[in-house]
């Protein structure tokens, strides 16, 4: 056993934490390991000393005895397998194994070291087009989904009925193999079974050993009242079947509302444009307005201008996750008469002549605008 101070050998302070001790040992082990220094007895001796120091200081019990009694506190407890023992096996591999595990994602050998066999099935998305009425009132729709389903013959195992999978002879069921290159030991996915740990000697014919088949299924989807474009409904377990007995994925049904002939939706409000004739706009009157729940009466006051917006409260869309109901916003557009006969034109010309007697009284907005235009051009 070396009689040199273990802390000095590793180049650390006596208050060093476990990660500092490991980091210092890694650096020295890389430098002095025999595989990197063939036929160098000094490097071999230095590596043994560092290994000895690390085995003591990385063990809290041994470190406490060493801190209190020095080398005498750990000499008797080491035995043949303690520091200074023959060989370089466990210490170096243990320190560096976690590095390669992080890099290559593999276990460090042995049965059960491979990746998990079962894999969750993929989630699926289905774009569903519905009408505005269906979105507002709710509806139940049947949809057909193309997906992967478990093979009925082999129940998803991939092996022919009556046969079983066999343990992979290359990795002995671990799913991974260890490859040695110099002093590095690297774990990789087994090239024979591709990480499954098992082999199918007699594959199922319908699914060709995959355990899943491409198929389609019909589902009934209940769409709640108030959904809007972009809303999604999650159907748990209705996605693709999992591989190797893994759980099934989910299905997400995304809503897309088709354009409506009359209404436009903005959140929970509905908007529409309603044409009214010149006489109704000037004298006032009452018109019928369509809503998604039937017709209602809308009173048009006299002297209504084109573009005026009327609000019908509670005639919009009920919010999906509350009791609030939006409004129907009706914009009236005054329609200019067309296809007039001679008599109708005479009546309008007579009306216009009477209006021109006092234009400021009958067309205040028009007069105001033309006054501003005159000032603009005369400036």
VOPAGU-2260 file (C-alpha; in pm, 1 decimal, decimal comma):
REM VOPAGU-2260
SITE   aa  ch    i         X         Y         Z
SITE  UNK   A    0       0,0       0,0       0,0
SITE  UNK   A    1     122,0     349,8     -81,0
SITE  UNK   A    2     220,0     564,3     215,2
SITE  UNK   A    3     173,5     889,6      25,2
SITE  UNK   A    4    -104,1    1123,7     133,3
SITE  UNK   A    5    -417,2    1030,5     -58,7
SITE  UNK   A    6    -535,9    1390,6     -88,2
SITE  UNK   A    7    -200,4    1497,0    -231,1
SITE  UNK   A    8    -203,9    1203,6    -476,1
SITE  UNK   A    9    -535,2    1321,2    -621,8
SITE  UNK   A   10    -446,8    1690,9    -593,1
SITE  UNK   A   11    -748,6    1781,0    -381,0
SITE  UNK   A   12    -813,6    1943,4     -44,2
SITE  UNK   A   13    -926,3    1751,6     264,0
SITE  UNK   A   14   -1266,5    1920,6     239,6
SITE  UNK   A   15   -1323,4    1801,0    -118,7
SITE  UNK   A   16   -1673,5    1673,9    -198,4
SITE  UNK   A   17   -1751,6    1341,1    -367,8
SITE  UNK   A   18   -1785,7    1489,9    -715,7
SITE  UNK   A   19   -1451,1    1668,7    -682,1
SITE  UNK   A   20   -1284,5    1341,7    -578,9
SITE  UNK   A   21   -1431,8    1155,5    -874,1
SITE  UNK   A   22   -1339,4    1433,3   -1117,7
SITE  UNK   A   23    -978,6    1440,2    -996,2
SITE  UNK   A   24    -948,1    1061,6   -1021,0
SITE  UNK   A   25   -1094,3    1055,3   -1371,8
SITE  UNK   A   26    -836,0    1304,0   -1490,5
SITE  UNK   A   27    -542,5    1112,9   -1339,3
SITE  UNK   A   28    -674,8     773,2   -1446,2
SITE  UNK   A   29    -698,2     891,4   -1806,2
SITE  UNK   A   30    -343,5    1018,2   -1784,5
SITE  UNK   A   31    -174,6     716,5   -1621,4
SITE  UNK   A   32    -386,2     419,0   -1729,1
SITE  UNK   A   33    -162,5     132,0   -1857,0
SITE  UNK   A   34    -353,4     106,4   -2184,9
SITE  UNK   A   35    -243,0     459,3   -2267,1
SITE  UNK   A   36     107,6     405,6   -2135,1
SITE  UNK   A   37     220,2      59,6   -2252,6
SITE  UNK   A   38     546,6     -68,4   -2098,1
SITE  UNK   A   39     564,4     236,8   -1870,6
SITE  UNK   A   40     620,0     104,2   -1518,2
SITE  UNK   A   41     615,0     451,1   -1361,3
SITE  UNK   A   42     275,4     529,6   -1509,3
SITE  UNK   A   43     146,2     190,0   -1396,5
SITE  UNK   A   44     264,2     255,0   -1040,2
SITE  UNK   A   45     112,9     602,3   -1044,2
SITE  UNK   A   46    -219,4     463,4   -1165,6
SITE  UNK   A   47    -223,6     208,1    -880,7
SITE  UNK   A   48    -158,8     482,0    -626,0
SITE  UNK   A   49    -438,7     699,7    -763,6
SITE  UNK   A   50    -677,1     403,4    -770,9
SITE  UNK   A   51    -587,0     319,2    -412,9
SITE  UNK   A   52    -647,6     677,7    -301,2
SITE  UNK   A   53    -978,7     696,4    -482,2
SITE  UNK   A   54   -1109,7     369,7    -333,8
SITE  UNK   A   55   -1048,3     502,8      14,2
SITE  UNK   A   56   -1163,2     863,0     -27,1
SITE  UNK   A   57   -1474,4     773,2    -230,1
SITE  UNK   A   58   -1592,7     549,6      58,2
SITE  UNK   A   59   -1728,8     763,8     342,1
SITE  UNK   A   60   -1650,7     503,8     611,0
SITE  UNK   A   61   -1295,6     441,1     492,6
SITE  UNK   A   62   -1236,0     812,1     446,5
SITE  UNK   A   63   -1343,8     882,9     803,5
SITE  UNK   A   64   -1097,4     623,6     939,0
SITE  UNK   A   65    -821,1     756,0     714,1
SITE  UNK   A   66    -884,3    1116,9     824,5
SITE  UNK   A   67    -862,7    1008,1    1189,7
SITE  UNK   A   68    -585,2     744,7    1190,2
SITE  UNK   A   69    -409,8     789,6     856,9
SITE  UNK   A   70    -298,1     478,1     667,4
SITE  UNK   A   71    -319,9     272,7     987,0
SITE  UNK   A   72    -694,4     325,1     991,4
SITE  UNK   A   73    -748,1     159,3     654,5
SITE  UNK   A   74    -462,9     -94,9     622,5
SITE  UNK   A   75    -632,5    -368,9     824,4
SITE  UNK   A   76    -968,5    -329,3     655,0
SITE  UNK   A   77    -848,1    -365,9     300,3
SITE  UNK   A   78    -762,3    -733,4     271,6
SITE  UNK   A   79    -648,7    -885,2     -51,9
SITE  UNK   A   80    -903,3    -696,8    -257,8
SITE  UNK   A   81    -827,1    -353,0    -113,5
SITE  UNK   A   82    -606,8     -76,2    -248,2
SITE  UNK   A   83    -288,9    -204,7    -400,5
SITE  UNK   A   84    -451,1    -536,1    -500,6
SITE  UNK   A   85    -378,6    -691,8    -833,3
SITE  UNK   A   86    -534,3    -572,8   -1158,7
SITE  UNK   A   87    -708,3    -259,9   -1280,6
SITE  UNK   A   88   -1061,2    -392,3   -1347,4
SITE  UNK   A   89   -1346,6    -247,8   -1145,2
SITE  UNK   A   90   -1220,8      94,9   -1041,8
SITE  UNK   A   91   -1154,6     239,6   -1385,6
SITE  UNK   A   92   -1462,6      89,5   -1544,6
SITE  UNK   A   93   -1688,8     206,4   -1261,6
SITE  UNK   A   94   -1567,9     564,7   -1277,9
SITE  UNK   A   95   -1598,8     599,6   -1656,9
SITE  UNK   A   96   -1900,9     377,3   -1714,5
SITE  UNK   A   97   -2147,7     651,9   -1635,4
SITE  UNK   A   98   -1986,8     877,9   -1895,2
SITE  UNK   A   99   -2041,2     629,9   -2176,5
SITE  UNK   A  100   -2389,6     549,3   -2047,1
SITE  UNK   A  101   -2481,9     916,8   -2089,3
SITE  UNK   A  102   -2327,5     938,7   -2435,6
SITE  UNK   A  103   -2455,1     615,8   -2587,4
SITE  UNK   A  104   -2777,3     579,7   -2388,9
SITE  UNK   A  105   -2710,2     213,4   -2312,9
SITE  UNK   A  106   -2694,6      17,2   -1993,5
SITE  UNK   A  107   -2364,4    -115,5   -1868,0
SITE  UNK   A  108   -2415,5    -474,2   -1968,2
SITE  UNK   A  109   -2588,2    -776,4   -1817,6
SITE  UNK   A  110   -2935,9    -916,9   -1856,5
SITE  UNK   A  111   -3209,7    -659,1   -1858,6
SITE  UNK   A  112   -2971,8    -383,7   -1966,3
SITE  UNK   A  113   -3145,3    -318,2   -2298,3
SITE  UNK   A  114   -3411,4     -61,0   -2367,8
SITE  UNK   A  115   -3771,8    -118,7   -2274,1
SITE  UNK   A  116   -3938,4    -359,6   -2515,2
SITE  UNK   A  117   -4286,2    -209,9   -2503,5
SITE  UNK   A  118   -4338,9     116,4   -2687,8
SITE  UNK   A  119   -4637,1     348,7   -2664,6
SITE  UNK   A  120   -4838,0     388,1   -2983,1
SITE  UNK   A  121   -4830,1     716,8   -3172,0
SITE  UNK   A  122   -5089,8     987,1   -3110,0
SITE  UNK   A  123   -5313,4    1065,7   -3406,6
SITE  UNK   A  124   -5480,8    1385,8   -3525,5
SITE  UNK   A  125   -5808,3    1402,4   -3718,4
SITE  UNK   A  126   -5935,4    1724,2   -3881,5
SITE  UNK   A  127   -6314,9    1736,8   -3854,8
SITE  UNK   A  128   -6522,9    1987,0   -4052,6
SITE  UNK   A  129   -6854,7    2088,4   -3895,1
SITE  UNK   A  130   -7113,7    2354,9   -3970,1
SITE  UNK   A  131   -7164,2    2664,6   -3759,7
SITE  UNK   A  132   -7499,5    2527,7   -3641,5
SITE  UNK   A  133   -7334,6    2203,8   -3528,0
SITE  UNK   A  134   -7064,4    2398,1   -3343,2
SITE  UNK   A  135   -7319,3    2618,9   -3167,9
SITE  UNK   A  136   -7567,5    2349,3   -3067,1
SITE  UNK   A  137   -7336,7    2046,0   -3035,6
SITE  UNK   A  138   -7351,8    1726,6   -3237,7
SITE  UNK   A  139   -7237,9    1363,3   -3245,0
SITE  UNK   A  140   -7029,4    1264,7   -3546,7
SITE  UNK   A  141   -6907,4     928,0   -3671,5
SITE  UNK   A  142   -6553,6     940,2   -3804,7
SITE  UNK   A  143   -6335,7     675,9   -3969,5
SITE  UNK   A  144   -5971,7     666,8   -3859,4
SITE  UNK   A  145   -5691,2     491,5   -4051,4
SITE  UNK   A  146   -5451,8     354,8   -3789,3
SITE  UNK   A  147   -5234,8      66,6   -3671,3
SITE  UNK   A  148   -5420,9    -193,4   -3467,0
SITE  UNK   A  149   -5302,2    -501,9   -3282,0
SITE  UNK   A  150   -5291,8    -810,4   -3501,9
SITE  UNK   A  151   -5581,3   -1038,5   -3413,6
SITE  UNK   A  152   -5388,2   -1355,3   -3498,7
SITE  UNK   A  153   -5088,7   -1305,2   -3271,2
SITE  UNK   A  154   -5251,1   -1063,3   -3022,2
SITE  UNK   A  155   -4975,5    -812,6   -3090,9
SITE  UNK   A  156   -4682,2   -1042,2   -3011,0
SITE  UNK   A  157   -4562,6   -1081,4   -3371,0
SITE  UNK   A  158   -4506,8   -1457,0   -3323,8
SITE  UNK   A  159   -4715,0   -1715,4   -3506,2
SITE  UNK   A  160   -5001,1   -1857,9   -3299,8
SITE  UNK   A  161   -4872,2   -2148,7   -3092,6
SITE  UNK   A  162   -4510,2   -2032,0   -3106,5
SITE  UNK   A  163   -4309,7   -1810,4   -2875,3
SITE  UNK   A  164   -4028,8   -1563,1   -2901,6
SITE  UNK   A  165   -3679,4   -1684,1   -2818,9
SITE  UNK   A  166   -3407,6   -1505,8   -2628,3
SITE  UNK   A  167   -3157,0   -1333,6   -2855,6
SITE  UNK   A  168   -2836,0   -1538,2   -2859,7
SITE  UNK   A  169   -2618,4   -1235,1   -2934,3
SITE  UNK   A  170   -2708,5   -1024,2   -2630,5
SITE  UNK   A  171   -2860,0   -1300,8   -2412,5
SITE  UNK   A  172   -3180,8   -1100,0   -2380,4
SITE  UNK   A  173   -3014,5    -778,8   -2264,0
SITE  UNK   A  174   -3098,2    -583,8   -2579,0
SITE  UNK   A  175   -2747,8    -437,2   -2579,1
SITE  UNK   A  176   -2391,6    -556,9   -2622,9
SITE  UNK   A  177   -2067,5    -425,7   -2482,1
SITE  UNK   A  178   -1783,9    -347,5   -2719,5
SITE  UNK   A  179   -1425,1    -305,3   -2600,5
SITE  UNK   A  180   -1195,7     -63,3   -2782,7
SITE  UNK   A  181    -865,9      -7,1   -2608,1
SITE  UNK   A  182    -942,6      86,7   -2251,1
SITE  UNK   A  183   -1290,9     212,6   -2344,5
SITE  UNK   A  184   -1592,1      -8,4   -2287,9
SITE  UNK   A  185   -1897,5     104,6   -2484,4
SITE  UNK   A  186   -2251,4     -34,6   -2470,5
SITE  UNK   A  187   -2447,0     -41,1   -2796,6
SITE  UNK   A  188   -2787,5    -163,9   -2912,5
SITE  UNK   A  189   -2775,8    -528,4   -3011,0
SITE  UNK   A  190   -2747,4    -546,9   -3392,5
SITE  UNK   A  191   -2925,3    -884,8   -3403,3
SITE  UNK   A  192   -3248,8    -808,0   -3216,3
SITE  UNK   A  193   -3230,0    -428,3   -3245,8
SITE  UNK   A  194   -3261,9    -384,6   -2872,7
SITE  UNK   A  195   -3564,6    -609,2   -2822,4
SITE  UNK   A  196   -3375,2    -886,6   -2642,3
SITE  UNK   A  197   -3592,6   -1144,8   -2816,6
SITE  UNK   A  198   -3615,1   -1295,5   -3161,6
SITE  UNK   A  199   -3915,8   -1426,9   -3355,6
SITE  UNK   A  200   -3826,2   -1760,5   -3510,7
SITE  UNK   A  201   -4170,0   -1817,0   -3664,3
SITE  UNK   A  202   -4332,1   -1477,0   -3741,9
SITE  UNK   A  203   -4706,5   -1426,9   -3770,8
SITE  UNK   A  204   -4806,5   -1427,2   -4138,1
SITE  UNK   A  205   -5075,5   -1153,4   -4143,8
SITE  UNK   A  206   -4858,2    -890,5   -3969,9
SITE  UNK   A  207   -4518,3   -1028,5   -4083,5
SITE  UNK   A  208   -4397,3   -1037,5   -3724,1
SITE  UNK   A  209   -4473,6    -671,8   -3655,5
SITE  UNK   A  210   -4762,3    -739,3   -3417,2
SITE  UNK   A  211   -4967,8    -461,2   -3579,5
SITE  UNK   A  212   -5170,9    -417,3   -3896,6
SITE  UNK   A  213   -5281,0    -112,5   -4093,1
SITE  UNK   A  214   -5657,4     -83,9   -4059,6
SITE  UNK   A  215   -5932,1     169,2   -3995,4
SITE  UNK   A  216   -6191,5     204,9   -3724,0
SITE  UNK   A  217   -6513,2     401,6   -3687,8
SITE  UNK   A  218   -6558,3     615,8   -3377,1
SITE  UNK   A  219   -6851,3     817,9   -3250,4
SITE  UNK   A  220   -6736,4    1162,0   -3133,3
SITE  UNK   A  221   -6960,2    1377,0   -2914,4
SITE  UNK   A  222   -6891,7    1744,6   -2987,1
SITE  UNK   A  223   -7007,4    1980,4   -2710,1
SITE  UNK   A  224   -7197,9    2300,6   -2783,7
SITE  UNK   A  225   -6980,3    2608,8   -2823,4
SITE  UNK   A  226   -6668,8    2462,6   -2984,9
SITE  UNK   A  227   -6474,7    2684,4   -3223,4
SITE  UNK   A  228   -6222,0    2629,3   -3499,9
SITE  UNK   A  229   -5895,1    2504,5   -3352,6
SITE  UNK   A  230   -6054,8    2340,4   -3047,1
SITE  UNK   A  231   -5944,9    1979,9   -2995,3
SITE  UNK   A  232   -6114,8    1682,5   -2833,3
SITE  UNK   A  233   -5888,1    1413,5   -2689,0
SITE  UNK   A  234   -5997,8    1052,0   -2715,1
SITE  UNK   A  235   -5770,5     856,9   -2484,0
SITE  UNK   A  236   -5649,1     521,6   -2613,9
SITE  UNK   A  237   -5788,7     568,7   -2964,8
SITE  UNK   A  238   -5455,1     631,9   -3138,7
SITE  UNK   A  239   -5215,2     376,1   -3282,9
SITE  UNK   A  240   -5163,0      44,4   -3104,8
SITE  UNK   A  241   -4836,7      23,1   -2911,3
SITE  UNK   A  242   -4550,4    -194,9   -3030,2
SITE  UNK   A  243   -4455,3    -507,1   -2833,2
SITE  UNK   A  244   -4761,7    -481,2   -2610,1
SITE  UNK   A  245   -4711,9    -114,2   -2530,5
SITE  UNK   A  246   -5005,3     117,6   -2447,8
SITE  UNK   A  247   -5216,6     268,9   -2725,5
SITE  UNK   A  248   -5171,4     634,5   -2817,0
SITE  UNK   A  249   -5443,7     899,9   -2809,1
SITE  UNK   A  250   -5655,9    1054,5   -3083,8
SITE  UNK   A  251   -5698,4    1432,5   -3108,5
SITE  UNK   A  252   -5998,1    1553,7   -3309,4
SITE  UNK   A  253   -5949,9    1915,2   -3420,4
SITE  UNK   A  254   -6253,0    2125,5   -3514,4
SITE  UNK   A  255   -6278,4    2325,2   -3837,7
SITE  UNK   A  256   -6599,2    2526,0   -3887,0
SITE  UNK   A  257   -6706,3    2569,7   -4249,4
SITE  UNK   A  258   -6799,0    2921,5   -4372,6
SITE  UNK   A  259   -7165,1    3014,6   -4320,0
SITE  UNK   A  260   -7388,3    3175,2   -4583,1
SITE  UNK   A  261   -7511,2    3449,8   -4347,3
SITE  UNK   A  262   -7311,7    3464,8   -4025,0
SITE  UNK   A  263   -6950,1    3519,2   -3932,0
SITE  UNK   A  264   -6827,6    3415,7   -3589,1
SITE  UNK   A  265   -6588,8    3612,3   -3368,1
SITE  UNK   A  266   -6536,7    3434,6   -3036,7
SITE  UNK   A  267   -6892,2    3406,9   -2894,8
SITE  UNK   A  268   -7046,3    3683,4   -3106,2
SITE  UNK   A  269   -7206,2    3644,9   -3448,2
SITE  UNK   A  270   -7203,1    3911,2   -3721,3
SITE  UNK   A  271   -7423,4    3955,6   -4027,6
SITE  UNK   A  272   -7506,9    4222,7   -4285,9
SITE  UNK   A  273   -7874,0    4296,7   -4359,3
SITE  UNK   A  274   -7984,4    4500,5   -4663,8
SITE  UNK   A  275   -8269,7    4744,7   -4606,5
SITE  UNK   A  276   -8446,4    4964,8   -4862,3
SITE  UNK   A  277   -8423,3    5340,5   -4885,2
SITE  UNK   A  278   -8773,9    5398,9   -4752,0
SITE  UNK   A  279   -8723,1    5185,0   -4437,4
SITE  UNK   A  280   -8394,5    5360,1   -4365,2
SITE  UNK   A  281   -8552,8    5705,1   -4401,3
SITE  UNK   A  282   -8891,6    5648,5   -4237,1
SITE  UNK   A  283   -8811,8    5358,7   -4003,6
SITE  UNK   A  284   -8983,0    5024,9   -3979,9
SITE  UNK   A  285   -8949,0    4666,7   -3863,5
SITE  UNK   A  286   -8763,2    4384,4   -4036,3
SITE  UNK   A  287   -8717,6    4011,8   -3975,4
SITE  UNK   A  288   -8367,4    3900,0   -3881,3
SITE  UNK   A  289   -8251,6    3535,5   -3895,9
SITE  UNK   A  290   -8071,8    3386,9   -3595,6
SITE  UNK   A  291   -7942,2    3035,9   -3529,8
SITE  UNK   A  292   -8245,4    2975,0   -3310,4
SITE  UNK   A  293   -8512,6    3120,5   -3540,7
SITE  UNK   A  294   -8635,1    3457,3   -3671,1
SITE  UNK   A  295   -8666,4    3770,1   -3456,8
SITE  UNK   A  296   -8801,8    4123,0   -3519,2
SITE  UNK   A  297   -8558,1    4415,6   -3540,4
SITE  UNK   A  298   -8691,8    4771,6   -3516,4
SITE  UNK   A  299   -8521,7    5016,2   -3751,1
SITE  UNK   A  300   -8551,5    5378,2   -3631,9
SITE  UNK   A  301   -8615,5    5659,2   -3879,1
SITE  UNK   A  302   -8315,3    5823,9   -4044,9
SITE  UNK   A  303   -8096,5    5514,4   -4003,2
SITE  UNK   A  304   -7769,3    5548,1   -4192,1
SITE  UNK   A  305   -7607,8    5270,1   -4393,9
SITE  UNK   A  306   -7356,7    5071,1   -4188,3
SITE  UNK   A  307   -7526,8    5123,0   -3851,9
SITE  UNK   A  308   -7471,0    4827,9   -3615,9
SITE  UNK   A  309   -7753,9    4682,0   -3407,8
SITE  UNK   A  310   -7694,4    4442,8   -3118,5
SITE  UNK   A  311   -7930,4    4154,1   -3041,4
SITE  UNK   A  312   -7824,4    4036,3   -2696,8
SITE  UNK   A  313   -7807,4    3666,3   -2621,8
SITE  UNK   A  314   -7849,4    3563,4   -2986,3
SITE  UNK   A  315   -7487,0    3459,4   -3033,6
SITE  UNK   A  316   -7296,9    3150,5   -2920,2
SITE  UNK   A  317   -7291,9    2996,6   -2573,6
SITE  UNK   A  318   -6936,0    2980,7   -2441,2
SITE  UNK   A  319   -6787,7    2631,2   -2427,4
SITE  UNK   A  320   -6683,4    2637,5   -2062,7
SITE  UNK   A  321   -6928,7    2886,5   -1910,0
SITE  UNK   A  322   -7293,8    2991,3   -1919,3
SITE  UNK   A  323   -7218,3    3321,8   -2096,6
SITE  UNK   A  324   -7388,0    3372,1   -2433,7
SITE  UNK   A  325   -7261,2    3608,1   -2700,9
SITE  UNK   A  326   -7461,6    3858,3   -2909,1
SITE  UNK   A  327   -7573,9    3886,6   -3270,0
SITE  UNK   A  328   -7439,6    4204,0   -3432,0
SITE  UNK   A  329   -7649,6    4314,9   -3729,7
SITE  UNK   A  330   -7506,9    4575,9   -3966,4
SITE  UNK   A  331   -7774,8    4731,9   -4188,9
SITE  UNK   A  332   -7676,3    4833,7   -4541,2
SITE  UNK   A  333   -7906,4    5073,0   -4729,4
SITE  UNK   A  334   -7964,5    4935,3   -5078,7
SITE  UNK   A  335   -7986,0    5176,5   -5371,3
SITE  UNK   A  336   -8292,9    5106,0   -5591,8
SITE  UNK   A  337   -8216,0    4959,7   -5933,7
SITE  UNK   A  338   -8413,3    4895,5   -6256,9
SITE  UNK   A  339   -8636,3    5200,3   -6205,0
SITE  UNK   A  340   -8910,4    5278,9   -6457,4
SITE  UNK   A  341   -8983,5    5630,9   -6584,1
SITE  UNK   A  342   -9246,6    5708,5   -6323,4
SITE  UNK   A  343   -9024,8    5595,9   -6034,6
SITE  UNK   A  344   -8744,4    5812,4   -6165,8
SITE  UNK   A  345   -8977,9    6113,4   -6180,3
SITE  UNK   A  346   -9079,0    6057,2   -5819,2
SITE  UNK   A  347   -8716,4    6040,5   -5708,2
SITE  UNK   A  348   -8621,7    6349,3   -5906,5
SITE  UNK   A  349   -8909,7    6540,6   -5749,0
SITE  UNK   A  350   -8797,6    6424,0   -5405,4
SITE  UNK   A  351   -8442,1    6531,4   -5475,2
SITE  UNK   A  352   -8552,8    6877,6   -5589,0
SITE  UNK   A  353   -8745,9    6923,7   -5263,6
SITE  UNK   A  354   -8446,7    6809,7   -5062,9
SITE  UNK   A  355   -8211,6    7048,4   -5244,6
SITE  UNK   A  356   -8410,2    7346,4   -5113,9
SITE  UNK   A  357   -8239,3    7299,0   -4773,7
SITE  UNK   A  358   -7954,2    7048,0   -4816,1
SITE  UNK   A  359   -7805,1    7119,7   -4474,7
SITE  UNK   A  360   -8127,6    7013,8   -4306,8
SITE  UNK   A  361   -8184,8    6688,5   -4495,2
SITE  UNK   A  362   -7822,4    6577,4   -4559,1
SITE  UNK   A  363   -7610,9    6721,5   -4276,7
SITE  UNK   A  364   -7321,7    6481,1   -4322,6
SITE  UNK   A  365   -7305,9    6541,2   -4695,2
SITE  UNK   A  366   -7310,3    6921,8   -4650,4
SITE  UNK   A  367   -7043,4    6905,9   -4381,1
SITE  UNK   A  368   -6818,6    6694,8   -4601,2
SITE  UNK   A  369   -6849,8    6922,7   -4905,1
SITE  UNK   A  370   -6782,7    7228,2   -4687,4
SITE  UNK   A  371   -6456,3    7066,5   -4572,6
SITE  UNK   A  372   -6367,3    6980,4   -4931,4
SITE  UNK   A  373   -6419,9    7345,0   -5041,8
SITE  UNK   A  374   -6195,3    7471,0   -4762,2
SITE  UNK   A  375   -5930,5    7214,4   -4862,2
SITE  UNK   A  376   -5919,8    7324,9   -5227,3
SITE  UNK   A  377   -5934,8    7696,7   -5143,7
SITE  UNK   A  378   -5646,2    7676,2   -4895,4
